[in-house]
Amino acid sequence: MTSSDLWTRDDAERYDDPEDWVNSPDVTGPVAGFLASVADGGSALELAIGTGRIGVPLRELGVPVTGIELSQPMVDVLRRKADETTIPVVVGDMASAEAPGVGTYGLVYLVYNTIGNLRTQEEQVACFANAARHLAPGGRFVVEVGVPRLRLLPPGSPAIPFDVSGSHLGFDTYDLISQDAISHHYTREADGRFRYGQHNFRFVWPSELDLMARLAGMALEARYAGWDRSELTSDSASHVSVWRKPE
C-alpha cells in the first residue's frame, strides 16, 4: 500500500489550470524536448503520468509513451487528450506497478517533484528499482525534484513561503528528522474566499538519490539545474538528474 496522497476527481479537474505556469507550453515544451533527446530513439515510461502534462507533448514529438498513474480520475482527464492506444496507462503504484514492455524502455522519467509523493525511503528505493527493471540496457532514468531549501528556514520557524500573491499563498513545513514535509496552499476562489489544500511529500537530497540509483544498478550520467542543462550550483532550487542502466 503506497503512502502517496491520492489525487481526487476535484484535484484532477483543477490540475490543468491554464493560469498555472507549469501548464504553459513554454514550460512543457522544453521538458518534452529534453526527454525526447535522452530517450535516444527509444520508448518512454512516465511514472505518475497524471493528466499527461508532459506525456502528451512528448508523444507529439514522436516518442512512444506509456504511463503508470495511481489516480483513476487523473487518467480520466488524460483520456480527453489521448486514448489508450495513443498513451497506454496502468493504474497503480509507481514503486511497484508493472507496465507492458518491461525491460524495453529507453527512458523512464519522473517530473516536478513527484518522487517526493512516495513518503518513505523504502518506497523511494523501490521506485528506483522499478524504473531500472523497466529500462532496456543502456536506458536512462530521469528525475526532476527540488533541492531541499532548509537554509531558508527562519530561525525558530518550521515553514518556508514559496508563493505569496493575491491569489495564492503557499508554505512548506519540514520535519528535519523524518524528512516529512507538507505544502500548504491557500487559493483565492472567485467569490473571494480561500480554499485550503495540502500535499504531503518526503524531501530527498541529490546524494541520497544517487545511492538509490546505485542500489538499483544505475550510475549518474548527468545532473543539471534545469531542463536547459544549466549548471547545478549550491543556489539551485531544483535539479534534473539522469542515471543510466549499464549496457
C-alpha positions in Angstrom: 0.0 0.0 0.0 1.5 3.3 -1.1 1.9 6.3 1.3 1.2 8.7 -1.6 -1.6 11.2 -1.5 -4.4 10.1 -3.8 -5.5 12.8 -6.2 -9.3 13.2 -6.2 -11.6 14.0 -9.0 -11.7 17.6 -7.9 -7.9 17.7 -7.9 -7.8 16.2 -11.4 -10.3 18.7 -12.8 -8.1 21.6 -11.4 -4.8 20.1 -12.4 -4.6 21.6 -15.9 -5.5 25.1 -14.8 -4.3 27.3 -17.8 -3.4 30.0 -15.3 -0.8 27.8 -13.6 2.6 28.5 -15.1 3.6 24.8 -15.1 1.0 24.1 -17.7 2.3 26.7 -20.2 3.7 25.3 -23.5 6.8 27.5 -22.7 7.4 25.2 -19.7 6.2 21.8 -21.0 7.9 22.2 -24.4 11.5 22.3 -23.2 10.8 19.4 -20.8 9.4 17.2 -23.6 12.3 18.2 -25.8 14.9 17.2 -23.2 13.2 13.9 -22.6 12.9 13.2 -26.3 16.7 13.7 -26.7 17.7 11.4 -23.8 15.2 8.7 -24.9 17.6 8.4 -27.9 15.0 6.9 -30.2 13.5 4.5 -27.6 10.1 4.4 -26.0 9.4 6.2 -22.7 7.6 5.3 -19.4 6.3 8.1 -17.3 5.8 7.3 -13.6 2.9 9.3 -12.2 1.8 10.5 -15.6 -1.2 12.4 -14.2 -3.2 14.2 -16.8 -0.5 13.9 -19.4 1.0 17.4 -18.9 4.4 16.1 -20.2 3.4 12.7 -21.7 1.1 14.3 -24.3 3.7 16.8 -25.8 6.4 14.1 -25.6 4.2 11.7 -27.6 3.6 14.6 -30.1 7.4 14.6 -30.6 7.2 11.1 -31.8 8.3 9.3 -28.7 6.0 6.3 -27.8 4.8 7.0 -24.2 3.3 4.6 -21.6 2.3 5.7 -18.1 1.8 4.5 -14.6 -0.7 6.6 -12.5 -2.1 6.0 -9.0 -5.3 8.1 -9.5 -8.0 7.0 -11.9 -9.5 10.5 -12.0 -6.2 11.8 -13.3 -6.2 9.2 -16.0 -9.8 10.1 -16.9 -8.7 13.7 -17.6 -5.8 12.3 -19.7 -8.2 10.3 -21.8 -9.7 13.6 -23.0 -6.4 14.3 -24.7 -5.2 10.8 -25.8 -6.8 7.4 -26.0 -5.5 4.1 -24.6 -3.9 3.2 -27.9 -2.0 6.5 -28.1 -0.8 6.6 -24.5 -1.4 3.3 -22.6 -1.7 3.8 -18.8 -1.5 1.3 -16.0 -3.4 2.4 -12.8 -1.1 1.6 -9.9 1.7 2.5 -7.6 4.8 3.8 -9.4 7.0 1.9 -6.9 5.7 -1.5 -7.8 3.3 -1.5 -10.8 4.4 -3.2 -14.0 3.8 -1.6 -17.4 3.7 -3.6 -20.7 7.2 -3.9 -22.2 9.2 -4.4 -19.0 12.9 -4.2 -19.9 12.5 -2.4 -23.2 12.2 1.3 -22.4 14.9 3.7 -23.4 13.6 6.2 -20.9 11.8 6.2 -17.5 11.1 9.6 -16.0 9.5 11.5 -13.1 9.0 15.2 -13.2 8.0 18.1 -11.0 9.0 16.7 -7.5 6.9 13.5 -8.0 9.5 11.3 -6.3 8.5 13.0 -3.1 5.0 11.7 -3.4 6.5 8.4 -2.0 6.8 9.4 1.6 9.1 6.7 2.9 12.7 6.0 1.9 11.8 2.3 1.4 9.2 3.3 -1.3 11.6 5.7 -3.0 14.2 2.9 -3.2 11.6 0.6 -4.6 10.7 3.2 -7.2 14.3 3.3 -8.5 14.4 -0.5 -8.6 11.1 -0.4 -10.6 12.5 2.1 -13.0 15.6 0.1 -13.6 13.5 -3.1 -14.1 11.6 -1.4 -16.9 14.7 0.1 -18.7 16.4 -1.6 -21.5 20.2 -2.0 -21.2 21.7 1.5 -21.6 18.3 3.2 -20.9 18.1 6.3 -18.7 16.1 7.2 -15.6 15.4 11.0 -15.3 14.1 12.7 -12.1 13.3 16.4 -11.6 13.0 17.4 -7.9 13.6 20.3 -5.7 16.8 20.7 -3.7 15.7 21.0 0.0 15.7 24.7 0.9 16.4 24.2 4.5 18.8 27.0 4.8 15.9 29.4 4.1 14.0 28.3 7.2 13.7 31.3 9.5 15.2 30.7 13.0 12.6 29.1 15.2 10.1 28.6 12.3 9.2 25.3 10.6 7.8 27.0 7.4 9.2 28.4 4.2 7.0 30.5 2.0 7.2 29.5 -1.7 4.5 31.7 -3.2 2.9 34.9 -1.8 0.4 36.6 -4.1 -3.1 38.0 -4.1 -4.5 34.7 -5.5 -2.3 32.1 -3.7 -0.3 31.7 -0.5 2.0 28.7 -0.3 4.1 27.4 2.6 6.3 24.3 3.1 6.7 22.9 6.6 9.5 20.5 7.3 10.3 17.7 9.8 14.1 17.6 9.7 14.4 14.2 11.3 11.8 12.1 9.3 12.2 14.2 6.1 8.4 14.5 6.0 7.1 17.8 4.6 3.8 19.4 3.8 3.0 22.0 1.1 0.2 24.2 2.4 -1.9 26.0 -0.3 -4.4 28.9 0.3 -6.0 29.6 -3.0 -8.4 32.5 -3.6 -11.7 31.5 -5.2 -13.9 33.6 -7.5 -16.1 34.6 -4.6 -13.1 35.9 -2.6 -13.0 33.1 -0.1 -9.8 31.0 0.3 -9.7 27.2 -0.3 -7.1 25.3 1.7 -5.3 22.3 0.4 -2.2 20.4 1.4 0.2 18.0 -0.3 2.4 15.6 1.7 5.9 14.7 0.5 9.3 13.4 1.5 12.2 15.7 0.7 15.3 14.0 -0.5 18.9 15.1 -1.2 20.7 14.5 -4.5 23.3 12.3 -2.9 20.6 10.1 -1.4 19.0 9.7 -4.8 22.4 8.7 -6.2 22.6 5.9 -3.6 19.1 4.7 -4.5 20.2 4.6 -8.2 23.3 2.7 -7.2 21.3 0.1 -5.3 19.2 -0.3 -8.4 22.3 -0.9 -10.6 22.3 2.5 -12.2 25.0 5.2 -12.3 24.7 9.0 -12.5 25.3 10.3 -16.0 24.4 14.0 -15.7 22.9 16.5 -13.3 21.6 19.9 -14.2 19.9 22.9 -12.6 17.1 22.7 -15.1 15.8 21.3 -18.4 18.0 23.8 -20.3 21.1 21.8 -19.0 22.3 24.8 -16.9 24.9 24.2 -14.3 23.8 23.0 -10.9 25.1 25.1 -8.0 24.6 25.4 -4.3 22.0 28.1 -5.0 19.9 26.0 -7.4 16.3 25.4 -6.3 15.9 22.1 -8.1 17.8 19.6 -10.2 17.3 17.3 -13.2 19.3 14.1 -12.8 20.0 11.4 -15.3 21.0 7.9 -14.3 21.9 5.2 -16.8 21.5 1.5 -16.7 24.6 -0.4 -17.9 24.7 -1.7 -21.4 
